[in-house]
Amino acid sequence: MKTLISIIVPVFNVEQYLEKCIKSILNQTIKELEIILVDDGSTDSSPKICDFFCGQDSRVHVIHKKNGGLVSARKAGIAAATGEYVGYVDGDDWIEPGLYEQMLDYAIRYQADVVETEHFIDAGTASTRVKSKLGYGRYDAGDLIPIMLCDKDFNECRIPPFLWSKLFKRCLLEKHQMQVNEDLFCGEDIAVTYPYILEAESVYIADYAGYHYMQRCDSMTGIQNYGKEEQDKALILYLNTIFGKNEKYSSLMLGQLNQYTKSMLLLRQIRFFDNGSENKKLLPFGGVNVKDRIALYCAGRMGKQIYGYLQELNGQGAVVWADKEYALYQQLGLPVVSPGEAVERQEEYDVLLIAVSSKKVSQTIRQSLSEIGLKEGKAVWLAKEFIDNDNYVLEDFLR
């Protein structure tokens, strides 16, 4: 039986989720596939689970290797792959039965070099479909490249970087996966997806969702500095080099990379924007003084970054921290309240920071808070001068 699709599953200490993941791949309606389980030095029962399924189905292949990180595991997988197309599934996620048959159909019917699907985020018992930011259908890659990483609406990437939401041609993918430095421990998907599309001819955006991304509790509760500066620099330097070498699109991509770097720092390294004085200010938000009484809206990654930063400086974090998903965050032990309560308590704070990186989302939040009584001028989003500066962040960060 000819192998049409190789599905690479990096595995590291995911024993709780792995059986469901593997079974969901084995239950695909398309049978002409191989499943490459790459055990990246797991210390739990994941290796035994991999070996069990390898013994049950000849389509399952297992690679046991010393722990080397996600890039290393994916490289081992692509080196072993024999399919015409390649897909990825994370070991703690699962997929619906028709996902790969549907993606393969789109790839062949529309002669697409890459197929992008929508996906679900599973958090507890809730499952939310994440919609595409592009219209469905086939695109020439050249039409998407100017907006794929960041468009004019700050941090609105039109093509998500995730490898697991896509089907790739192996003949194009292998080069871009294998050239990524194995020391890269953040942005592993970005380092492959966008360089790949720069060399692709066509992209198909599908009106279909069959991938379930598991949002684990440990990824939702941490109030911390998510990234390490050297790891973030390694990613940006890598992309800066790849994009800079592209004769046709270097200017476009380096401009997008600057905007992406700003967004990444807001999500992972908020301290980069520290003005260094005792009178510290949140410069991306127009110089809000950290000594002001600050409220936060949104408990996502940027919200956690800012809350943790304020906590370090003033010992308490934000005066009020709100999110429409407050009930979920409360279950996880975070001091998050409802938007309604945040509005009721507005006399307790001087300013409310809308901690999201999307301009459109920030406008929606501002409007909804206004409708339930937040005073005009209380809510603040990223300053225009911060968003519009096209050069200084990338140059300063790479020094």
FILORO-558423 format. One record per residue (C-alpha): residue in three letters; x, y, z. Coordinates in steps of 0.05 Angstrom, whole numbers, plus 5000, padded with zeros to 4 digits. Example, Ala and Ser with C-alpha at 12.3 -4.5 7.8 and 13.67 -1.06 7.14 Angstrom:
residues 2
ALA524649105156SER527349795143
***
This chain:
residues 399
MET500050005000LYS502950674979THR503951165035LEU500551825018ILE501352185084SER506552145139ILE503952395206ILE509552595254VAL507952585328PRO513352865375VAL512452535443PHE515252775509ASN512052575576VAL504752595552GLU502551915580GLN495852205602TYR493952415531LEU497951975484GLU493251375477LYS487451825455CYS492052185407ILE494651555373LYS487751235369SER484951855336ILE490351805281LEU489251055271ASN481851195263GLN482951655203THR478351495144ILE484351505098LYS488550885110GLU494551025065LEU498551355119GLU504351225166ILE504751465237ILE511651645262LEU511951695338VAL518352045360ASP519651905433ASP524152475453GLY527152165515SER520752115555THR521451915628ASP514151695639SER510451115607SER509951465539PRO515351005507LYS511450385527ILE505050665499CYS508650815433ASP511450105430PHE504649795445PHE501350135386CYS507249975341GLY506049245356GLN498649315341ASP498849655273SER504249605219ARG503050335199VAL505850565266HIS513350675271VAL517050885334ILE523551265342HIS526551275411LYS531851815419LYS535552215471ASN531852845492GLY533553405444GLY527353845441LEU521653935392VAL525854125332SER530353525341ALA524253065347ARG521053345284LYS527553275246ALA527952545265GLY520752465241ILE521652805174ALA528052405161ALA524051765169ALA517951985130THR516251665063GLY509451985047GLU508252474991TYR505052935043VAL506753075116GLY502453275175TYR503953385248VAL500053215311ASP502453395381GLY502352815429ASP497353135476ASP492353325422TRP487352915381ILE484152945312GLU477352775282PRO476752175235GLY476152555169LEU481553075179TYR487052795135GLU482552525080GLN479453215075MET486153575074LEU488953095021ASP482853214978TYR483853964981ALA491353894966ILE490153464904ARG483853794878TYR486654504883GLN493954334870ALA495954664935ASP502954644964VAL500054735034VAL493054645062GLU491055045124THR485054835165GLU481455135224HIS481954795292PHE478754725360ILE481554945427ASP479454465481ALA479654755552GLY476354325605THR469554125577ALA469254715529SER471354655456THR471855295414ARG472855315339VAL478155815318LYS476156125252SER480756315195LYS482557045185LEU482356945110GLY476856765063TYR476456035044GLY479455794979ARG485855754938TYR490956324939ASP497256454902ALA502556464957GLY505157124931ASP498557454948LEU498957225021ILE506257345035PRO505458105048ILE500557965104MET502057265128LEU506157435190CYS503358125208ASP498758565168LYS497159305178ASP492759115237PHE498159005290ASN499558265302GLU494058005257CYS497657435224ARG493257185168ILE496556495165PRO497456185234PRO504455895245PHE502155225273LEU504854615236TRP499354165263SER493754545227LYS496954425159LEU498553895106PHE505254005071LYS508653705010ARG514553315036CYS518953504978LEU518454244999LEU517954145074GLU524153725085LYS529154285071HIS525654785117GLN524854305174MET531954035171GLN535354715168VAL532354965234ASN537454995290GLU535954465343ASP537754965397LEU531355345380PHE526455245437CYS521155765420GLY517755925355GLU519355235327ASP513155265282ILE514455975257ALA521455775236VAL518555275187THR511755525165TYR513556215137PRO520056025102TYR516155445070ILE510755915044LEU516056385016GLU517855814968ALA510855544956GLU506455714897SER499555604926VAL495855574992TYR488855295005ILE484855565064ALA479655045083ASP472755135113TYR473954535157ALA476254395228GLY478353725254TYR484353845299HIS483353905374TYR488754305410MET488854135484GLN489754755527ARG492654455589CYS491754765658ASP499254865667SER499455305605MET493755745631THR495755885703GLY502956115701ILE504056845718GLN511156905696ASN516157125645TYR514556615591GLY520656675547LYS528156695559GLU531357275522GLU536756865489GLN531756365462ASP527356925435LYS533457255403ALA535456605371LEU528656555337ILE528557275312LEU535757235288TYR534156595250LEU528156915216ASN531957555203THR537257155166ILE532256735126PHE527957325107GLY533957765091LYS536557265041ASN529957255002GLU531257724943LYS523957804925TYR520657894992SER526158115041SER523558825052LEU516358585062MET518258035110LEU523158435152GLY517858965162GLN513058425185LEU518458125229ASN519258785266GLN511858795283TYR512058065302THR518058205348LYS514158755384SER508358275394MET512857715418LEU516158165469LEU509458395496LEU507457665505ARG514057395531GLN518957955551ILE515058555575ARG521158775614PHE524658945548PHE520559585547ASP522659795617ASN525060505615GLY530260345668SER528660915716GLU525660885785ASN519461215755LYS517860605712LYS512860655656LEU509260165611LEU511860475547PRO507760055498PHE501460335530GLY503561065521GLY507661115584VAL502660905637ASN506360965704VAL506760305741LYS505360685806ASP498460855779ARG492560435802ILE492359955743ALA486859465723LEU487758935669TYR482958645619CYS484757955591ALA488157385626GLY491757125565ARG499257125555MET500057875552GLY495557965612LYS499557465652GLN506057805631ILE503658485655TYR500558215718GLY507057865737TYR511158485721LEU506658925764GLN506958405819GLU514558435820LEU514459195823ASN508759335871GLY507558665905GLN500258605886GLY499558585810ALA493558945781VAL488159265825VAL482858905784TRP483958355733ALA478158175687ASP476657695630LYS470157455599GLU472556745614TYR473356925687ALA469856305713LEU475055855680TYR480856255707GLN477856265776GLN477455505774LEU484855505759GLY486255945819LEU487456615785PRO484457255816VAL480457425754VAL473557755757SER467957865708PRO467758475662GLY461558705699GLU465258705766ALA471059075735VAL466359625713GLU462959645781ARG469759735814GLN472460265766GLU473360785821GLU478760325849TYR483460435790ASP486061005746VAL486860625681LEU484859955652LEU489859645604ILE486959215549ALA492158665547VAL491158385477SER495558465415SER489958515363LYS487259205347LYS480458925326VAL479758525390SER481659125432GLN476359545397THR471059015411ILE473058985484ARG473059745492GLN466159785461SER463259225505LEU466059545568SER463260215548GLU456359915537ILE456159655609GLY458460315639LEU466060395637LYS467661135636GLU470561425573GLY478161465574LYS479060925627ALA480860375578VAL487660415544TRP490759985489LEU497560005455ALA499860705436LYS499760895363GLU507061125364PHE509060435390ILE505360065335ASP507460535279ASN514960525293ASP517660055240ASN524859995260TYR527260085330VAL524759445364LEU527958945317GLU534559315314ASP534959425389PHE532958705406LEU538258395362ARG543958815390
***
